[in-house]
Amino acid sequence: MKIGDLKIGVRLSVAFGFLIALLMGVIAIALTNMGYMNNATNDITANWMPSIEQTNNMNARAGDLRILEFQHVL
């Protein structure tokens, strides 16, 4: 039995079924990757952000110290 021997309705059904299966595969991959991105986002917000905030605080305090030194010199 050749594909050309099948009725058009059957051929269209097979083609749409294939496209739906392909779409489900793409959705599964996308959901998996979204899970990885969520884990990475949680890691950044939980571990990296406090360090960045502390670094910014240190930079601000160093700037304040420079201002006080400048005022002292004048």
Buried (B, 14 or more C-beta within 10 A) or exposed (E): EEEEEEEEEEEEEEEEEEEEEEEEEEEEEEEEEEEEEEEEEEEEEEEEEEEEEEEEEEEEEEEEEEEEEEEEEE
